Amino acid sequence: MARADLITGNIWEEYSNKVIDRMSNPRFLGEFSEEDAKKKNAKLVVADFGSEACGDAVRLYWLVDPKTDKIIDARFKSFGCGTAIASSDVMAELTIGKTVDEAMKITNLDVEKALRDEPDKPAFPPQKMHCSVMAYDVIIEAASKYKGVDPEKIKNSEIVCECARVTKGEIEEIVRKHKVKTVEELQKYTDAGKYCKSCVKPGGHEERPIYLVDIIEQVNKQMEEEALLKQMESKKFDEMTHLNKIKSIEKVLKEDVSSILAMDGGSVELVDVRENKNGEFEVLIKYFGTCSTCNAAMFTGYMIEKTLNEKLETDRIKVIQV
């Protein structure tokens, strides 16, 4: 099927060339063993984040010089979609050559920006941002293993505003509790960003690994996704908005389909959902890993179609491989 046939020709334009390239040609896919670490006089760190049961997980391997805490090399394995593979690949690359403390400052925004073709154009659609968040979380998991501390302690104790000594965890809690949308609203409840203002946004006198505007944006996106999921659960599929249909299909693919494909080293990504003239919802999917070359791809499509119709209590879904 030609690109022009997908979402009126726009689907591939939502993904950068770098993302598409890294989906199919990851540079840092692989693993390290204790023997590999011994050869380089390094400490092997292996960390997991996500759940292989739902097919959305990443494993990160580090070889760390114990004398300098510097990451000599990195590899990853991903059980997620193509976007997760691309994000994990760049994440692994960004950590190489950094100390563990420096790597902890890499955020999902850094990963997404590194995948952009153009500075002001997002690398992938907003609904795929959670794939890059997974890359940040696995770095924290790896750092916590290396340091021997609880990962939540690292996340919540990261100081964002040095002047007021306010942590990332405290800011996230305020944003959620008071539904904060701007820095001005945030400052009604905290002194963060009131003094030197370096932590507010890029461009201050001191560069920061993450800024207040980033945290507010991230938390609000998470809250929006949570609200959409809650809304989906209360409505029948045929009555949902188009966006919620997409979200509900993604949820079934993640929770009920990906785990089966992952067992054979494959994965699937939702490309688009559209309603045809017969009132059917065409679900366009793309296979990755072993699924992309499997002779039984047609039968896999039937399985996915049946699962979607059963889980979403409809008979109008038709799966199409692209």
C-alpha positions in Angstrom: 0.0 0.0 0.0 1.4 3.4 -1.0 2.1 6.1 1.5 -0.5 8.3 -0.1 -3.1 5.8 0.9 -2.4 6.1 4.6 -4.3 8.7 6.5 -4.7 10.8 3.4 -0.9 10.6 2.9 0.0 12.3 6.2 0.9 9.4 8.5 4.6 9.1 7.6 4.9 12.9 7.8 4.2 12.6 11.5 7.4 10.6 12.0 10.8 12.0 11.4 13.2 10.3 9.1 15.4 9.6 12.1 12.6 7.7 13.8 11.8 5.7 10.8 15.5 4.8 10.3 16.0 3.8 13.9 12.9 1.7 13.9 14.3 -0.6 11.2 18.1 -0.1 11.9 18.7 0.4 15.6 22.5 1.0 16.3 22.6 -0.2 19.9 20.3 -3.2 20.0 21.9 -6.1 21.8 23.2 -7.1 25.2 26.3 -7.5 27.4 27.4 -10.4 29.6 29.5 -10.5 32.7 32.3 -11.7 30.5 32.0 -8.6 28.3 32.2 -6.5 31.5 35.3 -8.4 32.8 37.2 -7.8 29.5 36.7 -4.0 30.0 37.3 -4.0 33.7 33.7 -2.6 34.0 30.7 -3.3 36.1 27.7 -4.7 34.3 24.3 -3.0 35.0 21.1 -4.6 33.7 17.8 -2.7 34.2 14.3 -3.3 33.1 11.3 -0.9 32.9 7.8 -1.7 31.8 6.1 -5.0 31.5 6.9 -7.7 29.0 3.4 -9.2 29.8 1.9 -6.2 28.0 4.6 -5.9 25.3 5.7 -2.5 26.3 9.1 -2.8 28.0 12.8 -2.0 27.6 15.9 -3.6 29.0 19.1 -1.4 29.3 22.6 -2.8 29.6 25.5 -0.6 30.8 29.2 -1.2 31.1 30.3 1.2 33.8 33.9 2.1 34.8 33.7 1.7 38.7 36.7 4.1 39.1 35.1 7.0 37.3 31.4 6.1 37.2 31.5 6.6 33.4 29.3 4.6 31.1 31.8 2.9 28.7 29.1 1.3 26.5 25.4 0.7 26.3 22.9 -1.7 24.6 19.2 -2.3 24.9 16.4 -4.7 24.1 12.9 -3.5 23.5 9.5 -5.3 23.6 7.6 -2.2 22.5 6.5 -0.7 19.2 8.7 0.8 16.5 8.7 4.2 18.2 9.8 2.6 21.5 12.7 0.9 19.6 13.8 4.2 18.1 13.6 6.0 21.4 15.4 3.3 23.3 18.2 3.2 20.6 18.8 7.0 21.0 18.5 6.8 24.8 21.3 4.1 24.9 23.5 6.2 22.6 23.0 9.4 24.7 24.2 7.7 27.8 27.6 6.5 26.4 30.5 8.5 27.6 28.5 10.1 30.4 28.9 9.4 34.1 25.9 7.8 35.8 24.9 11.1 37.4 25.1 12.9 34.0 23.0 10.1 32.4 20.3 10.6 35.1 19.8 14.1 33.7 18.7 12.8 30.3 15.0 13.2 29.9 12.4 11.9 27.5 12.4 15.4 25.9 16.1 15.0 25.2 15.4 11.7 23.5 12.5 13.1 21.4 14.5 16.2 20.4 17.5 14.0 19.3 15.1 12.2 16.9 13.9 15.3 15.2 14.8 16.1 11.6 14.0 19.8 12.2 14.5 21.6 15.6 10.9 22.9 15.7 9.1 19.8 14.3 8.2 16.9 16.7 9.8 13.5 15.9 6.6 11.6 16.3 2.8 12.1 17.1 1.9 13.3 20.6 0.2 10.0 21.4 3.6 8.2 21.1 5.4 10.4 23.6 5.0 7.7 26.3 7.4 5.6 24.4 10.2 8.1 25.0 9.2 8.5 28.7 10.0 4.8 29.0 13.6 5.5 28.0 14.0 8.0 30.8 12.5 5.6 33.4 14.9 2.8 32.5 17.9 5.1 32.9 16.7 5.9 36.4 16.3 2.1 37.0 19.8 1.5 35.9 21.2 4.4 37.9 19.4 3.1 41.0 20.9 -0.4 40.6 24.4 1.0 40.2 24.0 3.2 43.2 22.1 0.7 45.3 19.2 3.0 46.0 15.4 3.0 45.4 14.5 4.5 41.9 11.6 6.4 43.3 14.0 8.2 45.7 16.1 9.3 42.7 13.1 10.6 40.8 11.5 12.4 43.7 14.7 13.9 45.1 16.0 15.5 42.0 16.4 19.2 42.8 14.8 21.4 40.0 14.9 24.8 41.7 18.3 25.2 43.5 17.3 28.6 45.0 14.2 27.3 46.8 15.4 23.6 47.0 12.2 22.3 45.4 12.3 18.7 44.0 10.8 17.3 40.8 8.5 15.1 42.9 7.2 18.1 44.8 6.5 20.0 41.7 4.7 17.1 40.0 2.5 16.7 43.1 1.5 20.3 43.0 0.7 20.3 39.3 -1.5 17.2 39.7 -3.3 18.4 42.9 -4.0 22.0 41.7 -4.3 21.2 37.9 -1.5 23.8 37.2 -1.1 24.9 33.6 1.5 27.7 33.9 4.6 28.6 35.9 2.6 31.6 37.3 -0.1 29.2 38.6 2.6 27.0 40.1 4.1 29.8 42.0 0.9 30.3 44.0 1.8 27.1 45.8 5.7 27.1 45.8 8.7 29.4 45.6 10.1 27.5 42.7 11.3 29.8 40.0 10.8 33.0 41.9 14.4 33.9 42.4 17.2 33.5 39.8 14.6 32.0 37.4 17.1 29.7 35.7 14.8 26.7 36.4 11.8 28.3 34.7 12.7 27.7 31.0 15.8 27.6 28.8 17.7 30.8 28.4 18.5 31.7 32.0 22.0 32.4 33.4 22.4 28.7 34.3 21.5 25.7 32.2 19.3 23.1 33.9 18.7 19.5 32.9 14.9 20.0 33.2 12.8 23.1 33.6 9.5 24.0 35.3 7.8 24.4 31.9 8.8 20.9 30.9 7.5 19.3 34.1 4.2 21.1 33.8 3.8 20.0 30.2 4.7 16.4 30.9 2.4 16.1 33.9 -0.5 17.7 32.0 0.0 15.3 29.1 0.0 12.3 31.5 -3.2 13.6 33.2 -4.9 14.0 29.7 -4.0 10.5 28.8 -5.3 9.2 32.1 -8.6 11.1 31.6 -9.0 9.8 28.1 -8.5 6.2 29.3 -11.1 6.7 32.0 -13.5 8.2 29.5 -13.0 5.2 27.1 -13.8 2.7 29.8 -17.2 4.3 30.4 -18.4 4.3 26.7 -19.1 1.6 24.1 -16.6 1.6 21.2 -19.2 2.6 18.5 -20.1 5.7 20.7 -16.6 6.9 21.2 -14.9 9.9 19.6 -12.4 9.0 16.8 -9.5 9.8 19.2 -10.9 7.6 21.9 -11.4 4.8 19.4 -7.7 5.0 18.6 -6.8 5.1 22.3 -8.9 2.1 23.1 -7.5 0.1 20.2 -3.9 1.0 21.3 -4.8 -0.2 24.8 -6.0 -3.7 23.5 -3.0 -4.0 21.3 -0.7 -3.3 24.2 -2.4 -5.4 26.9 -3.8 -8.3 24.9 -1.8 -8.7 21.7 1.7 -7.5 22.2 2.6 -10.1 24.8 1.8 -12.9 22.4 3.9 -11.4 19.6 6.7 -10.6 21.9 7.2 -14.2 22.8 8.3 -14.8 19.2 10.4 -11.6 19.0 7.8 -9.6 17.2 5.7 -6.5 17.8 2.9 -4.5 16.2 2.3 -0.7 15.9 -1.0 1.0 15.2 -0.7 3.2 12.1 -4.2 4.6 11.8 -7.9 4.0 12.3 -10.5 5.1 9.7 -14.1 4.4 9.0 -14.9 3.2 5.5 -18.1 3.6 3.5 -19.5 0.3 4.8 -19.3 1.6 8.4 -16.4 -0.6 9.3 -13.4 0.7 11.3 -10.3 -0.1 9.3 -7.4 -0.6 11.7 -4.1 -0.2 9.9 -1.2 -1.9 11.6 2.5 -2.4 10.9 4.6 -5.4 12.0 8.1 -5.2 13.4 10.7 -7.8 14.4 10.0 -11.4 13.4 6.4 -10.5 12.6 7.5 -8.4 9.7 8.9 -11.4 7.8 6.6 -14.1 9.2 4.7 -16.3 6.6 1.8 -16.5 9.0 1.2 -12.7 9.1 -2.2 -13.2 7.6 -3.3 -15.5 10.4 -1.8 -13.0 13.0 -4.0 -10.3 11.4 -7.1 -12.5 11.9 -6.1 -13.1 15.6 -5.6 -9.3 16.2 -8.9 -8.5 14.5 -10.8 -11.1 16.5 -9.2 -9.9 19.8 -10.1 -6.3 19.0 -13.7 -7.0 18.2 -14.1 -9.2 21.3 -12.4 -6.9 23.8 -14.2 -3.8 22.4 -17.5 -5.5 22.1 -18.1 -4.7 18.5 -18.1 -6.5 15.1 -17.1 -3.5 13.0 -13.3 -3.7 13.2 -11.3 -4.8 10.2 -7.5 -5.2 10.5 -5.3 -4.3 7.6 -1.5 -4.8 7.4 0.4 -1.9 5.7 
